[in-house]
């Protein structure tokens, strides 16, 4: 009986041992499965992160390529615009040279015709009488004929003795020709200056507006001369420019289109153009919209130093500006006419 109990006890322990081992094996397998799942999730997240980074890299590369393409297009467009401007300047220069050549040819032809007429007249003069006691005194030499000028064709300048004529080849060009004329002792127009110059970026305006980058057409009186370096010798009223000087271009201000001091603004205007700039080293006011000062019709229209198109003023080299300032004389009632050449018949 004692041996049988011992056998049953050993068998029970064996069963418990087998059950415990199986349970341990189950728990071990379950742990490995959980660890594998976690690893798979981590790998999936890493793959997604790598894919997102790659997409961002591709997007950034594409953005850089588009930016380079835009910059290249902008550079090419700027190059084309500069080329067009150079071609326009070259064409205008060629035109001016041809015009000068034609004028010279016309003057030479007229001179030859006058010489032929004088020769023909001399041949038809009767021979002196043999009975004459003393030879007749020689006739005085004829004064050289005056060449006709474009000023002679204008009908609105009969009361003016000095004229500045600014013309362009139609609309839409900033290239201009500047000529000046003065009446002589007999009241006849004589040419004084003939130089190249510039007007607004978009040429003459058919309708003026503030900020339109166009120059006004018409006949205007000459206003105050100004400068940053002292009076260059003009007879016009002269005003020295200081760093505090501005020209009001605020259409809503009661001081629109007037010369003011920036330090005295006190809220009376919201925008104004600085006068102390290189372009205004020398110049004078063109009296456009200076009396009525109609809001929005344009302001600060000057004749000043410039080497290219303007915002609406008329410009030429500093040497030309100074020469014209020295020539202008208020006693001779000077005026300036600005117009496309084809419309000069209106003046």
C-alpha positions as CSV (number, residue, x, y, z in Angstrom):
1,X,0.0,0.0,0.0
2,X,2.8,2.4,0.9
3,X,4.5,1.7,-2.6
4,X,1.2,2.4,-4.4
5,X,0.8,5.8,-2.7
6,X,4.4,6.7,-3.6
7,X,3.7,5.8,-7.3
8,X,0.6,8.0,-7.4
9,X,2.5,10.8,-5.8
10,X,5.3,10.6,-8.4
11,X,2.8,10.5,-11.3
12,X,1.0,13.6,-10.0
13,X,4.3,15.5,-9.7
14,X,5.1,14.5,-13.3
15,X,1.7,15.8,-14.6
16,X,2.2,19.1,-12.7
17,X,5.7,19.4,-14.2
18,X,4.5,18.8,-17.7
19,X,1.6,21.4,-17.3
20,X,4.0,24.0,-15.9
21,X,6.4,23.5,-18.8
22,X,3.7,23.9,-21.4
23,X,2.4,27.0,-19.7
24,X,6.0,28.5,-19.8
25,X,6.3,27.6,-23.4
26,X,3.0,29.3,-24.2
27,X,4.0,32.5,-22.3
28,X,7.4,32.6,-24.2
29,X,5.7,32.3,-27.6
30,X,3.3,35.0,-26.8
31,X,6.1,37.4,-25.8
32,X,8.0,36.8,-29.0
33,X,4.9,37.5,-31.0
34,X,4.3,40.8,-29.2
35,X,7.9,41.8,-29.7
36,X,7.7,41.0,-33.4
37,X,4.5,43.1,-33.8
38,X,6.2,46.1,-32.1
39,X,9.2,45.7,-34.4
40,X,7.0,45.7,-37.5
41,X,5.2,48.8,-36.3
42,X,8.5,50.6,-35.8
43,X,9.7,49.6,-39.2
44,X,6.5,50.8,-40.8
45,X,6.8,54.2,-39.0
46,X,10.5,54.5,-40.1
47,X,9.5,53.7,-43.7
48,X,6.8,56.3,-43.7
49,X,9.2,58.9,-42.2
50,X,11.8,58.1,-44.9
51,X,9.1,58.3,-47.6
52,X,7.9,61.7,-46.3
53,X,11.5,63.1,-46.2
54,X,12.1,61.9,-49.8
55,X,8.9,63.6,-50.9
56,X,9.9,66.8,-49.3
57,X,13.3,66.6,-50.9
58,X,11.8,66.1,-54.3
59,X,9.3,69.0,-53.7
60,X,12.2,71.3,-52.6
61,X,14.2,70.4,-55.7
62,X,11.2,71.1,-57.9
63,X,10.7,74.5,-56.2
64,X,14.4,75.4,-56.7
65,X,14.2,74.5,-60.4
66,X,11.0,76.6,-60.8
67,X,12.7,79.5,-59.1
68,X,15.8,79.3,-61.3
69,X,13.5,79.1,-64.4
70,X,11.6,82.3,-63.2
71,X,14.9,84.1,-62.6
72,X,16.2,83.1,-66.0
73,X,12.9,84.3,-67.6
74,X,13.1,87.6,-65.7
75,X,16.7,88.1,-66.8
76,X,15.9,87.4,-70.4
77,X,12.9,89.8,-70.3
78,X,15.1,92.5,-68.8
79,X,17.7,91.9,-71.5
80,X,15.1,92.1,-74.2
81,X,13.8,95.4,-72.8
82,X,17.3,96.9,-72.6
83,X,18.0,95.7,-76.2
84,X,14.8,97.4,-77.4
85,X,15.7,100.6,-75.6
86,X,19.2,100.6,-77.2
87,X,17.7,100.0,-80.6
88,X,15.3,102.9,-80.1
89,X,18.1,105.2,-79.0
90,X,20.2,104.1,-82.0
91,X,17.3,104.7,-84.4
92,X,16.6,108.1,-82.9
93,X,20.3,109.1,-83.2
94,X,20.4,107.9,-86.8
95,X,17.3,110.0,-87.5
96,X,18.8,113.1,-85.9
97,X,22.0,112.6,-88.0
98,X,19.9,112.2,-91.2
99,X,17.9,115.3,-90.3
100,X,21.0,117.4,-89.8
101,X,22.4,116.1,-93.1
102,X,19.2,117.1,-94.9
103,X,19.3,120.5,-93.3
104,X,22.9,121.0,-94.3
105,X,22.1,119.9,-97.9
106,X,19.1,122.2,-98.0
107,X,21.2,125.1,-96.8
108,X,23.9,124.4,-99.3
109,X,21.4,124.1,-102.1
110,X,19.8,127.4,-101.2
111,X,23.2,129.0,-101.0
112,X,24.1,127.7,-104.5
113,X,20.8,129.0,-105.9
114,X,21.4,132.5,-104.4
115,X,24.8,132.5,-105.8
116,X,23.5,131.6,-109.3
117,X,20.8,134.3,-109.0
118,X,23.5,136.9,-108.1
119,X,25.7,135.8,-111.0
120,X,22.8,136.0,-113.4
121,X,21.8,139.5,-112.1
122,X,25.4,140.7,-112.5
123,X,25.5,139.5,-116.1
124,X,22.3,141.4,-117.0
125,X,23.5,144.7,-115.6
126,X,24.1,147.3,-118.3
127,X,27.7,148.2,-119.0
128,X,28.8,151.6,-117.7
129,X,28.6,154.6,-120.1
130,X,31.9,155.5,-121.7
131,X,31.1,159.2,-121.1
132,X,30.8,158.8,-117.4
133,X,33.4,161.0,-115.7
134,X,33.8,158.8,-112.6
135,X,33.0,155.1,-112.0
136,X,29.9,154.4,-109.9
137,X,30.5,153.3,-106.4
138,X,30.1,149.5,-105.8
139,X,26.8,148.4,-104.4
140,X,27.0,147.3,-100.7
141,X,27.3,143.5,-100.2
142,X,23.9,141.9,-99.6
143,X,23.3,140.5,-96.1
144,X,23.4,136.7,-95.9
145,X,19.9,135.2,-96.3
146,X,18.3,134.0,-93.1
147,X,17.5,130.3,-93.1
148,X,13.8,129.6,-92.3
149,X,13.2,127.8,-88.9
150,X,10.4,125.7,-87.5
151,X,9.6,128.7,-85.2
152,X,8.5,130.7,-88.2
153,X,5.7,128.2,-88.8
154,X,4.2,128.7,-85.3
155,X,1.2,131.1,-84.9
156,X,0.9,131.4,-81.1
157,X,4.3,133.0,-80.3
158,X,4.0,136.5,-81.8
159,X,4.4,138.0,-78.3
160,X,7.4,135.9,-77.4
161,X,11.0,136.6,-78.1
162,X,12.5,133.4,-76.7
163,X,11.2,129.9,-77.4
164,X,12.0,126.4,-76.2
165,X,10.6,123.7,-78.5
166,X,10.5,120.1,-77.2
167,X,9.4,117.6,-79.9
168,X,9.1,113.8,-80.2
169,X,8.5,111.4,-83.1
170,X,4.9,110.7,-82.1
171,X,3.6,109.2,-78.9
172,X,5.0,106.4,-76.9
173,X,8.6,107.4,-77.0
174,X,10.8,109.1,-74.3
175,X,13.3,110.4,-76.9
176,X,13.0,114.1,-77.6
177,X,14.6,116.9,-79.5
178,X,15.1,120.2,-77.7
179,X,15.6,123.4,-79.8
180,X,15.7,127.0,-78.7
181,X,15.1,130.2,-80.7
182,X,15.4,133.9,-80.2
183,X,14.2,136.9,-82.2
184,X,16.9,139.2,-83.6
185,X,16.8,143.0,-84.0
186,X,14.5,142.7,-87.0
187,X,12.1,140.4,-85.1
188,X,13.1,137.3,-87.0
189,X,13.6,133.9,-85.3
190,X,17.2,132.7,-85.0
191,X,18.1,129.2,-83.9
192,X,20.3,129.0,-80.7
193,X,20.3,125.4,-79.3
194,X,19.6,122.0,-80.9
195,X,20.2,119.1,-78.5
196,X,18.8,115.7,-77.7
197,X,16.8,115.1,-74.6
198,X,14.2,113.0,-72.8
199,X,10.5,113.3,-71.7
200,X,8.3,110.9,-69.6
201,X,8.9,107.2,-69.8
202,X,5.7,106.7,-71.8
203,X,6.1,109.8,-73.9
204,X,3.6,112.7,-74.3
205,X,0.2,112.3,-72.6
206,X,-3.0,112.8,-74.5
207,X,-4.7,113.1,-71.0
208,X,-2.4,113.9,-68.1
209,X,-2.8,112.1,-64.7
210,X,-0.8,112.1,-61.5
211,X,1.9,109.4,-61.6
212,X,1.3,108.5,-65.2
213,X,5.0,108.8,-66.2
214,X,4.0,110.9,-69.2
215,X,4.8,114.5,-70.1
216,X,2.3,117.3,-70.8
217,X,1.7,118.7,-74.3
218,X,1.1,122.4,-74.7
219,X,2.5,125.9,-74.5
220,X,3.7,127.0,-71.0
221,X,5.5,129.9,-69.4
222,X,8.8,129.5,-67.6
223,X,8.7,129.5,-63.8
224,X,11.4,129.7,-61.1
225,X,14.9,128.3,-61.7
226,X,16.4,126.1,-59.0
227,X,19.6,124.3,-58.1
228,X,21.6,122.5,-55.4
229,X,24.9,124.3,-56.3
230,X,24.0,128.0,-56.4
231,X,22.8,130.2,-59.3
232,X,24.7,129.2,-62.5
233,X,24.2,132.7,-64.0
234,X,20.5,132.7,-65.0
235,X,18.4,135.9,-65.2
236,X,15.4,133.9,-64.0
237,X,14.3,134.1,-60.4
238,X,16.4,131.5,-58.6
239,X,15.8,129.4,-55.5
240,X,18.5,127.3,-53.8
241,X,17.4,123.8,-52.9
242,X,17.9,122.6,-49.3
243,X,17.5,119.0,-47.8
244,X,14.2,120.2,-46.2
245,X,12.6,121.1,-49.6
246,X,9.8,119.0,-51.1
247,X,7.2,119.3,-53.8
248,X,3.7,118.2,-52.7
249,X,2.2,115.5,-55.0
250,X,-0.7,114.6,-52.8
251,X,-3.9,115.3,-54.9
252,X,-6.0,115.5,-51.7
253,X,-3.9,118.3,-50.2
254,X,-4.7,122.0,-50.5
255,X,-1.0,122.5,-51.2
256,X,-1.0,120.1,-54.2
257,X,1.7,121.0,-56.8
258,X,3.6,123.5,-54.6
259,X,7.1,123.8,-53.2
260,X,7.1,123.3,-49.4
261,X,9.3,122.6,-46.4
262,X,9.0,119.0,-45.1
263,X,9.5,120.2,-41.5
264,X,6.4,122.3,-41.8
265,X,4.1,119.5,-42.9
266,X,2.0,119.1,-39.8
267,X,-0.3,116.6,-41.5
268,X,-1.1,119.0,-44.4
269,X,0.0,116.4,-47.0
270,X,0.6,112.6,-47.2
271,X,3.1,112.5,-50.0
272,X,5.7,114.8,-51.5
273,X,8.7,114.6,-53.8
274,X,12.2,115.4,-52.4
275,X,13.9,118.3,-54.2
276,X,17.4,117.6,-53.0
277,X,18.3,115.0,-55.6
278,X,21.0,114.8,-58.3
279,X,18.5,115.4,-61.2
280,X,17.6,118.8,-59.7
281,X,21.2,120.0,-59.5
282,X,20.0,122.6,-62.0
283,X,16.6,123.2,-63.6
284,X,13.5,125.3,-63.8
285,X,9.8,124.9,-63.3
286,X,7.6,124.4,-66.3
287,X,4.3,126.2,-65.4
288,X,2.0,123.3,-66.0
289,X,-1.0,123.1,-63.6
290,X,0.7,125.6,-61.3
291,X,-2.2,128.1,-61.3
292,X,-5.3,126.0,-61.3
293,X,-3.5,123.1,-59.5
294,X,-6.3,120.7,-60.5
295,X,-6.1,117.6,-58.3
296,X,-4.9,114.5,-60.1
297,X,-3.8,116.3,-63.3
298,X,-0.1,116.0,-62.6
299,X,2.5,117.9,-60.5
300,X,6.2,118.7,-60.3
301,X,6.8,119.2,-64.0
302,X,10.3,120.5,-64.4
303,X,13.1,121.0,-67.0
304,X,16.1,119.4,-65.3
305,X,19.2,117.3,-65.6
306,X,18.6,113.8,-66.9
307,X,20.4,111.0,-68.8
308,X,17.3,109.0,-69.6
309,X,13.5,109.0,-69.5
310,X,11.8,110.9,-66.7
311,X,8.6,110.6,-64.6
312,X,7.0,113.3,-66.7
313,X,9.5,116.2,-66.8
314,X,11.8,117.2,-69.6
315,X,15.5,116.5,-69.3
316,X,18.9,116.8,-70.9
317,X,22.5,116.9,-69.9
318,X,23.7,119.2,-67.1
319,X,25.8,121.2,-69.6
320,X,22.7,121.8,-71.8
321,X,20.5,122.7,-68.8
322,X,23.1,125.3,-67.6
323,X,23.5,126.8,-71.1
324,X,19.8,127.2,-71.5
325,X,19.4,128.7,-68.0
326,X,22.1,131.3,-68.8
327,X,20.4,132.1,-72.1
328,X,16.8,132.5,-70.7
329,X,15.8,136.1,-70.1
330,X,12.4,137.0,-68.4
331,X,12.4,140.3,-70.3
332,X,12.0,138.4,-73.5
333,X,8.8,136.6,-72.4
334,X,10.2,133.0,-72.9
335,X,7.8,130.1,-73.4
336,X,8.2,126.3,-73.9
337,X,6.1,124.3,-76.4
338,X,6.0,120.5,-76.0
339,X,4.4,118.4,-78.7
340,X,4.8,115.5,-81.1
341,X,6.3,116.9,-84.3
342,X,3.2,116.0,-86.3
343,X,1.0,118.3,-84.1
344,X,3.1,121.5,-84.2
345,X,0.4,123.0,-86.5
346,X,-1.7,123.5,-83.5
347,X,0.7,126.1,-82.2
